[in-house]
C-alpha cells in the first residue's frame, strides 16, 4: 500500500512538473537566418556599421497582453563583424568589447507597454562589459501567421558601458552615441 502511495505521489509530482515546464516554456524560437543585430557608430562623422553574427533571443509575447510578455537577448560580443579581420580583432580587444573577459552582452526586458497599434515600448536592463544600464527601446511588431517580427533602433552611449577606452574615449574620433538596430524574427513552437 505504501509503495502504491509513493508511486501515486511521484506520478502527481511528475505531472505537476511537466505542466509547470510547459506553461513556463518560451513559446517562440528565433529564426537566426532571418534575424539581424547591427551596431552603427560614427567615426570622424562617418557612419560605420557592423553586425553581430551570433546572438539569440528568447521571446514570449502575446500582443493582447503586452505587459505579460518577456524578452531576453544574449549576444556573443566576439561575433561583431566590421568586414575586416584587423578591425574585428581590435573591437574584440580590451579597449572595446573585451570579448575574452566579457564574452556576452545581454538585454532583459523588465516591462513591455503598448504605445499604439503594433507599437511597443520595451524597457529593460542592457549589460555590456559588466556595466548595466536601464534602456527603453521602441519596437514595431509585424505578425504573419505563426511568425512575429520585432524591429527597432535603440540609441546607447558606448562610454556608459566602458566601450572605447584609452585613446578611443575621445568622442571627436568615435561618437559616444551608437545605434543598435534589431530585426528579430520568431516563430511559434
C-alpha positions in Angstrom: 0.0 0.0 0.0 2.8 2.4 0.9 4.5 1.6 -2.4 1.4 2.5 -4.4 1.0 5.8 -2.4 4.7 6.7 -3.2 4.2 5.9 -6.9 1.0 7.9 -7.0 2.7 10.9 -5.3 5.7 10.6 -7.6 3.3 10.4 -10.6 1.4 13.5 -9.4 4.7 15.4 -8.8 6.0 14.4 -12.3 2.7 15.6 -13.9 2.8 18.9 -12.0 6.4 19.4 -13.1 5.5 18.7 -16.7 2.6 21.1 -16.6 4.8 23.8 -15.0 7.6 23.3 -17.5 5.1 23.5 -20.4 3.5 26.7 -19.0 6.8 28.4 -18.4 8.5 27.5 -21.7 9.3 30.2 -24.2 6.7 29.7 -27.0 8.8 31.4 -29.8 12.0 30.3 -31.3 14.3 32.9 -33.0 15.0 32.3 -36.7 18.7 33.1 -36.8 18.8 33.1 -40.6 16.3 35.9 -40.8 17.2 37.9 -37.7 19.8 40.7 -37.7 21.6 42.7 -35.0 23.6 45.7 -36.2 25.5 48.4 -34.4 26.2 51.7 -36.2 28.7 54.1 -34.8 30.2 57.3 -36.2 34.0 57.5 -36.7 35.1 61.0 -37.6 31.4 61.8 -38.6 31.2 58.8 -41.0 28.8 56.0 -40.2 30.5 52.7 -39.5 28.2 49.6 -39.5 29.0 46.2 -38.0 26.9 43.1 -37.4 26.7 40.6 -34.6 26.8 37.2 -36.2 26.0 35.2 -33.1 23.0 36.1 -30.9 19.9 34.6 -29.5 16.5 35.9 -28.5 14.0 34.3 -26.1 10.7 36.0 -26.5 7.3 35.1 -25.0 4.9 37.7 -26.3 1.1 38.0 -26.9 0.0 41.3 -28.4 -3.3 41.1 -26.5 -1.3 41.0 -23.2 1.9 43.0 -23.7 2.6 43.6 -20.0 2.8 39.8 -19.5 5.5 39.5 -22.2 9.1 38.6 -21.6 12.2 39.0 -23.7 15.9 38.2 -23.3 18.6 38.8 -25.9 22.1 37.3 -25.5 24.9 38.5 -27.8 28.3 36.9 -28.4 30.5 40.1 -28.2 33.3 38.3 -30.1 31.0 37.9 -33.1 30.9 41.6 -34.0 31.9 41.8 -37.7 33.0 45.1 -39.3 34.0 43.3 -42.6 37.8 43.5 -41.9 39.8 41.0 -39.9 42.1 43.6 -38.3 39.2 45.8 -37.3 37.4 42.7 -35.9 40.4 41.8 -33.8 40.6 45.4 -32.4 36.9 45.6 -31.3 37.3 42.2 -29.6 40.2 43.6 -27.5 40.1 45.2 -24.1 39.6 48.8 -25.3 36.4 47.9 -27.0 34.3 44.8 -26.1 37.0 42.9 -24.2 35.3 39.7 -25.6 37.7 37.4 -23.6 36.7 38.9 -20.2 33.1 39.7 -21.2 32.0 37.1 -23.9 28.3 38.0 -23.7 26.2 41.1 -23.6 22.5 40.8 -22.5 19.3 42.6 -22.6 16.5 41.5 -20.3 13.1 43.2 -20.6 11.6 44.4 -17.3 8.4 45.9 -18.8 6.5 46.0 -22.2 3.8 48.5 -22.9 1.7 49.2 -26.0 2.2 52.7 -27.5 -0.1 52.3 -30.5 -1.2 49.7 -33.0 1.6 47.1 -33.3 4.0 49.5 -31.5 5.5 48.9 -28.1 7.9 50.4 -25.6 10.2 47.8 -24.2 12.1 48.8 -21.0 14.9 46.6 -19.7 18.5 46.2 -18.5 21.3 46.2 -21.0 24.6 44.7 -19.8 27.7 45.2 -21.8 31.2 44.7 -20.5 30.0 44.3 -16.9 28.1 47.6 -17.0 24.3 47.6 -16.7 22.1 50.5 -17.9 18.3 50.8 -18.0 17.2 51.4 -21.6 13.9 51.8 -23.4 13.5 50.6 -27.0 10.6 51.4 -29.3 9.6 48.2 -31.1 7.3 47.6 -34.1 5.6 44.2 -34.3 4.7 42.6 -37.6 2.7 39.4 -37.3 2.2 36.9 -40.2 0.5 33.7 -39.1 2.8 32.0 -36.6 5.7 34.3 -37.2 6.3 37.6 -35.3 8.9 40.1 -36.4 10.2 42.7 -33.9 12.0 45.8 -35.4 13.6 48.7 -33.6 16.5 51.0 -33.1 18.0 51.6 -29.7 20.4 54.5 -29.2 23.0 53.9 -26.5 26.1 55.7 -25.2 29.1 53.5 -25.5 31.1 55.2 -22.8 28.5 54.3 -20.2 29.4 50.7 -20.9 33.2 51.2 -20.9 33.3 50.7 -24.7 36.2 52.6 -26.3 38.7 53.3 -23.6 42.2 54.8 -23.8 42.7 56.9 -26.9 39.2 55.8 -28.1 37.5 57.7 -25.3 37.8 60.8 -27.4 34.3 61.4 -28.8 35.6 63.6 -31.6 37.1 60.5 -33.2 34.3 58.0 -32.4 31.0 59.4 -31.3 29.6 58.4 -27.9 26.2 57.5 -29.4 25.8 54.1 -31.1 22.6 52.9 -32.7 21.6 49.3 -32.2 19.3 48.2 -34.9 17.5 44.9 -34.5 15.3 42.7 -36.7 14.2 39.7 -34.7 12.1 37.0 -36.3 10.5 34.4 -34.1 8.1 31.6 -34.8 5.6 29.8 -32.5 6.9 26.4 -31.3 
